[in-house]
């Protein structure tokens, strides 16, 4: 873009950071985030999610947690996308409900997609009581089961 005389904005930086991190070029993604800040574009929640999601998918959980903590320190609230990235790597039902509680306590309300993701996990894990609990919570929160193609 520079060779065309166009300067990137935060949206462009975020897209490239995500592409780099998704492509397992995490160091370059962090370097670009630093460059972005040096150019006067402060990271936002999208920037942090652009790092967290690929880190989680790449099983780099500790790094994702560090980015998450930095995001909180900078005053950003996690979004449903932030939590979904972490739900994707959780290994036990207990951890699922613990994170779900943290999510709700932070004021981020689970959506249909959240419950569907969790219900699928419980089915794969053969955790029928947890499946039932998530299904019931979904109903209690007024969410529709119509989209729950499990």
C-alpha positions as CSV (number, residue, x, y, z in Angstrom):
1,X,0.0,0.0,0.0
2,X,2.8,2.4,0.8
3,X,4.2,2.1,-2.8
4,X,0.7,3.3,-4.0
5,X,1.0,6.3,-1.7
6,X,-1.8,5.0,0.6
7,X,-1.2,4.9,4.4
8,X,-2.9,2.1,6.2
9,X,-5.5,2.8,8.9
10,X,-6.4,0.8,12.0
11,X,-8.8,-1.4,10.0
12,X,-6.0,-2.4,7.6
13,X,-3.5,-3.0,10.4
14,X,-6.0,-5.2,12.2
15,X,-6.7,-7.2,9.1
16,X,-3.0,-7.7,8.4
17,X,-2.3,-8.6,12.1
18,X,-5.0,-11.2,11.9
19,X,-3.7,-12.6,8.7
20,X,-0.2,-12.8,10.0
21,X,-1.2,-14.5,13.3
22,X,-3.6,-16.9,11.5
23,X,-0.7,-17.8,9.2
24,X,1.4,-18.6,12.2
25,X,3.6,-15.5,11.8
26,X,2.9,-14.4,15.3
27,X,6.1,-12.5,15.9
28,X,5.5,-10.5,12.8
29,X,1.9,-9.8,14.0
30,X,3.2,-8.5,17.3
31,X,5.8,-6.4,15.5
32,X,3.1,-4.9,13.3
33,X,1.0,-4.1,16.3
34,X,4.0,-2.2,17.7
35,X,4.4,-0.4,14.4
36,X,0.7,0.4,14.3
37,X,1.1,2.1,17.7
38,X,4.2,4.0,16.6
39,X,2.2,5.3,13.7
40,X,-0.4,6.7,16.1
41,X,-3.0,4.0,15.8
42,X,-3.9,2.6,19.2
43,X,-4.9,-1.1,19.3
44,X,-8.6,-1.7,20.0
45,X,-10.5,-4.8,21.0
46,X,-10.5,-6.0,17.3
47,X,-6.7,-5.8,17.4
48,X,-6.5,-8.0,20.5
49,X,-9.1,-10.4,19.1
50,X,-7.1,-10.6,15.9
51,X,-4.2,-12.0,18.0
52,X,-6.2,-14.1,20.5
53,X,-8.3,-16.2,18.1
54,X,-5.3,-17.4,16.0
55,X,-3.2,-18.0,19.1
56,X,-6.0,-20.1,20.6
57,X,-6.5,-22.1,17.4
58,X,-2.8,-22.7,17.3
59,X,-2.9,-24.0,20.8
60,X,-0.7,-21.2,22.1
61,X,-2.9,-20.7,25.1
62,X,-0.4,-19.0,27.4
63,X,0.3,-16.4,24.8
64,X,-3.4,-15.8,24.2
65,X,-3.9,-15.3,27.9
66,X,-1.1,-12.8,28.0
67,X,-2.7,-10.8,25.1
68,X,-6.1,-11.1,27.0
69,X,-4.6,-9.8,30.2
70,X,-3.0,-6.9,28.3
71,X,-6.3,-6.1,26.6
72,X,-7.9,-5.9,30.1
73,X,-5.1,-3.7,31.4
74,X,-5.6,-1.3,28.6
75,X,-9.3,-1.0,29.6
76,X,-10.9,-3.1,26.8
77,X,-13.8,-5.4,27.6
78,X,-13.7,-8.8,26.0
79,X,-16.4,-9.4,23.4
80,X,-18.3,-12.5,22.6
81,X,-15.6,-13.3,19.9
82,X,-12.9,-13.1,22.6
83,X,-14.7,-15.7,24.7
84,X,-15.6,-17.9,21.7
85,X,-11.8,-18.2,21.0
86,X,-11.2,-19.5,24.5
87,X,-14.2,-21.8,24.5
88,X,-12.7,-23.4,21.4
89,X,-9.7,-24.7,23.4
90,X,-11.3,-25.6,26.7
91,X,-10.9,-29.3,27.5
92,X,-13.4,-29.9,30.3
93,X,-17.0,-29.1,31.1
94,X,-16.1,-27.6,34.4
95,X,-13.8,-25.1,32.6
96,X,-16.6,-24.3,30.1
97,X,-19.1,-23.3,32.9
98,X,-16.4,-21.4,34.7
99,X,-15.6,-19.3,31.7
100,X,-19.3,-18.9,30.9
101,X,-19.8,-17.5,34.4
102,X,-16.8,-15.1,33.9
103,X,-18.3,-14.1,30.6
104,X,-21.7,-13.3,32.2
105,X,-20.1,-11.5,35.2
106,X,-18.2,-9.3,32.7
107,X,-21.5,-8.2,31.2
108,X,-21.0,-10.2,28.0
109,X,-24.2,-12.2,27.4
110,X,-23.9,-15.6,25.7
111,X,-25.7,-15.8,22.3
112,X,-27.3,-18.7,20.5
113,X,-23.9,-19.4,18.8
114,X,-22.3,-19.6,22.2
115,X,-24.6,-22.2,23.5
116,X,-24.6,-24.2,20.3
117,X,-20.8,-24.3,20.4
118,X,-20.9,-25.5,24.0
119,X,-23.7,-28.0,23.4
120,X,-21.7,-29.6,20.5
121,X,-18.7,-29.9,22.8
122,X,-20.8,-31.6,25.4
123,X,-22.2,-34.0,22.9
124,X,-18.7,-34.9,21.6
125,X,-17.6,-35.4,25.2
126,X,-20.6,-37.5,26.0
127,X,-21.4,-35.2,28.9
128,X,-25.2,-35.4,28.8
129,X,-25.8,-33.6,32.1
130,X,-23.8,-30.7,30.9
131,X,-25.6,-30.8,27.6
132,X,-28.9,-30.6,29.5
133,X,-27.7,-27.7,31.7
134,X,-26.5,-25.7,28.6
135,X,-29.8,-26.5,26.8
136,X,-31.8,-25.3,29.8
137,X,-29.8,-22.1,30.2
138,X,-30.3,-21.4,26.6
139,X,-34.1,-21.6,27.2
140,X,-33.9,-19.6,30.4
141,X,-32.1,-16.8,28.5
142,X,-34.9,-16.7,25.9
143,X,-32.7,-18.0,23.2
144,X,-34.1,-20.2,20.4
145,X,-33.3,-23.9,19.9
146,X,-34.5,-23.6,16.3
147,X,-31.0,-22.8,15.1
148,X,-29.4,-25.6,17.2
149,X,-28.4,-28.0,14.5
150,X,-26.2,-30.2,16.5
